[in-house]
Amino acid sequence: MTAPRAGEVVAGVVDPVVRAELGEIELWTATATVAPGAERAGRERLGRLSGSFRAAERIRERAGRLVHPAYLVFERQVGLDPTEPSTALERDAREVVVTGALLPEHPCHDVRLAVLAEVGVPLGVLDGHRARGPWGLRAAVAGERWAHEGRRGEPLRAGALVVAGPAGPVAPVAGDPPRALAGGRRTQEAVLYALAVPGVASWEVSEAVWRAARYLSGT
C-alpha cells in the first residue's frame, strides 16, 4: 500500500462492530510537516479569530462547550459527561469568556484551537516521529496498553474506544492522547485526526483535517 502524501486526508478503518453500535462514524487523518513560520502564523490566526469570532457567545449557547452539538450526543453514547470538556484544550478555551482572547501556545495546540473555533470539530494531534499509521478506530482488548508503554503502565479498559495504529492504541476516541505520543512544542511531523459522528457531515470533518494540515505546513 502506498503511503499517503503529506497533507492528503485519508479515511481510517472503523471496526464494523463499533460502527454497528454507534452508527455511521468515520475517522479522518492527515500528516503535516510543521513549517518554520507555523508558530507566528498560528498566533496571528488566533488573534484574528479573537477579534472577529464570538467564541464566548458560542460557549454560553452550548453549555460551556465549543464543539458541534453532535459531538455532545456522541460523548453521551460512549459514556462520557457532555457537560465537561474531554480535552485540556477545550477546558482552557473557556477562558475566552473571561479574557475575550483565544490564547496561543505552540503550533500543534494553536491549529486545534483555531479549527475548533472555526468549525466546531475537535482535532487530535500526534507526534509523527512517535506514532505511525495507518490508523483505525476500534475497541481496546483486555490487557492492552498505550502503544508507547509496552508492558508498562495501566491496562486500558477492555472495550474502550481508541484510535490505533499497527503498534497499538495511541489515543482515546474523545480526549487527549498520552503526553508521550501527543503533538507538542517540539513536534516537526504531525499526525492530525478527527472523528465524524452522526449529525456532522463527513466532508466537514475531512475538510477540517485538511485545513489543519495546511495551517501547519503553511501551504
C-alpha positions in Angstrom: 0.0 0.0 0.0 1.3 3.4 -1.0 1.9 5.8 2.0 -0.3 8.9 1.9 1.3 12.1 0.8 1.8 14.9 3.3 -1.5 16.8 3.6 -3.5 14.1 2.0 -6.7 13.4 4.0 -7.2 9.6 4.4 -10.2 7.7 5.9 -9.2 5.3 8.7 -10.6 1.9 9.1 -13.5 1.7 11.6 -14.2 -1.6 13.2 -17.6 -2.9 11.9 -18.7 -3.8 15.4 -18.1 -0.2 16.5 -20.0 1.2 13.6 -22.9 -1.2 14.2 -23.2 0.0 17.8 -22.6 3.8 17.3 -23.8 4.5 13.7 -22.1 6.0 10.8 -18.9 7.2 12.4 -15.7 7.9 10.4 -12.0 8.6 11.2 -10.2 11.1 9.1 -6.4 11.6 9.3 -3.6 13.5 7.6 0.1 14.2 8.2 1.8 17.6 8.0 5.3 18.9 8.3 5.3 21.8 10.7 6.6 24.9 8.8 9.1 27.2 10.4 6.6 30.1 10.4 3.7 28.0 11.9 4.1 29.4 15.3 3.8 33.1 14.2 1.0 32.2 11.8 -0.9 30.4 14.5 -0.6 33.3 16.9 -1.8 35.7 14.2 -4.7 33.4 13.2 -5.9 33.1 16.8 -5.6 36.9 17.2 -7.9 37.4 14.2 -10.4 34.9 15.4 -10.4 36.5 18.8 -11.3 39.8 17.2 -13.9 38.6 14.8 -15.4 35.3 16.2 -17.7 35.4 19.2 -16.4 32.3 20.9 -17.6 33.4 24.2 -21.2 33.5 22.9 -20.9 30.0 21.4 -19.6 28.6 24.7 -22.5 30.1 26.6 -25.0 28.9 24.0 -23.6 25.3 24.1 -23.5 24.9 27.8 -19.8 25.6 28.2 -18.6 23.7 25.0 -17.1 24.8 21.7 -17.7 21.6 19.8 -20.5 20.9 17.4 -23.6 19.7 19.4 -23.5 16.3 17.6 -20.2 15.5 19.5 -22.0 16.0 22.8 -24.6 13.4 21.8 -21.7 11.0 20.8 -19.9 11.6 24.1 -23.0 10.6 26.0 -23.3 7.5 23.8 -19.8 6.4 24.8 -20.3 7.0 28.5 -18.8 10.5 28.9 -20.3 13.5 30.6 -21.0 16.0 27.8 -21.2 18.9 30.2 -17.4 18.5 30.9 -14.9 19.1 28.1 -13.0 16.0 27.2 -9.7 17.7 26.3 -7.5 20.2 28.2 -7.5 22.4 25.1 -11.3 22.9 25.3 -11.2 23.3 29.0 -8.7 26.1 28.6 -10.7 27.7 25.8 -13.4 28.5 28.3 -11.1 31.3 29.4 -12.2 33.2 26.3 -15.4 34.0 28.2 -13.2 36.0 30.7 -10.4 37.2 28.6 -12.0 37.6 25.2 -9.0 36.0 23.6 -8.0 32.6 22.2 -4.6 32.1 23.7 -1.8 30.6 21.6 0.8 28.1 23.0 2.5 26.2 20.1 1.6 25.2 16.5 0.0 21.8 17.4 -2.1 23.4 20.1 -3.0 26.5 18.1 -4.2 24.6 15.0 -6.5 22.5 17.1 -7.9 25.6 18.8 -8.3 27.5 15.5 -10.3 24.7 13.8 -12.4 24.1 16.9 -13.3 27.8 17.0 -13.9 28.0 13.2 -16.0 24.8 12.6 -16.6 23.1 16.0 -14.6 19.9 15.0 -12.4 18.5 17.8 -9.0 17.5 16.3 -6.3 15.4 17.8 -2.6 15.8 17.0 0.1 13.1 17.5 3.8 13.4 17.0 4.6 11.7 13.7 8.0 10.6 14.9 6.5 8.6 17.8 3.3 7.3 16.3 2.9 5.6 12.9 -0.2 4.7 10.9 -2.2 3.5 9.1 -4.9 4.4 11.6 -8.2 2.9 12.7 -10.9 3.1 15.2 -11.6 0.1 17.4 -12.3 -1.2 20.9 -9.3 -1.9 23.2 -8.8 -5.5 24.1 -8.2 -6.8 27.6 -4.7 -6.1 28.9 -3.9 -3.7 26.1 -1.8 -0.5 26.9 -1.0 2.6 25.0 1.4 1.9 22.1 4.5 3.6 23.7 4.1 1.8 27.1 4.9 -1.8 26.1 4.3 -3.8 29.3 4.5 -0.7 31.5 1.5 1.4 32.6 -2.0 0.6 33.5 -4.0 -1.6 31.0 -6.8 0.2 29.2 -10.4 -0.7 29.9 -11.4 -3.5 27.7 -13.9 -2.2 25.2 -12.8 1.4 25.5 -12.9 3.1 22.0 -9.4 4.1 20.8 -7.6 5.4 17.8 -5.0 2.8 17.0 -2.1 2.1 14.6 -0.1 -1.0 13.9 1.8 -0.7 17.3 -1.4 -0.4 19.3 -3.7 2.3 20.7 -2.5 5.9 20.6 -5.5 8.0 21.8 -8.9 7.7 23.3 -11.8 8.3 20.9 -12.6 11.5 22.9 -9.9 13.1 24.9 -6.2 13.8 24.9 -3.6 11.3 23.7 -0.9 10.3 26.2 1.6 13.0 26.6 4.4 10.8 25.2 2.6 10.5 21.9 0.9 13.9 21.6 2.0 16.6 19.3 3.8 19.3 21.2 6.1 22.3 21.0 9.0 20.3 19.5 6.9 18.3 17.0 8.2 18.5 13.5 5.9 15.9 11.8 2.3 15.9 12.9 -0.5 13.4 12.6 -3.9 15.0 12.6 -7.1 13.1 13.2 -10.7 13.8 13.8 -13.9 11.7 14.1 -17.0 12.3 12.0 -20.1 11.4 14.1 -23.8 11.2 13.1 -25.1 14.8 12.7 -21.8 16.1 11.3 -21.3 15.8 7.6 -18.3 13.7 6.5 -17.0 16.4 4.3 -17.0 18.9 7.1 -14.7 16.7 9.2 -12.3 15.8 6.3 -12.2 19.4 5.4 -11.3 20.4 9.0 -8.4 17.9 8.9 -7.3 19.2 5.5 -7.5 22.8 6.8 -5.4 22.0 9.9 -2.7 20.3 7.8 -2.5 23.4 5.5 -2.3 25.7 8.6 0.7 23.7 10.0 2.5 23.3 6.7 1.9 26.8 5.6 0.6 25.8 2.2 
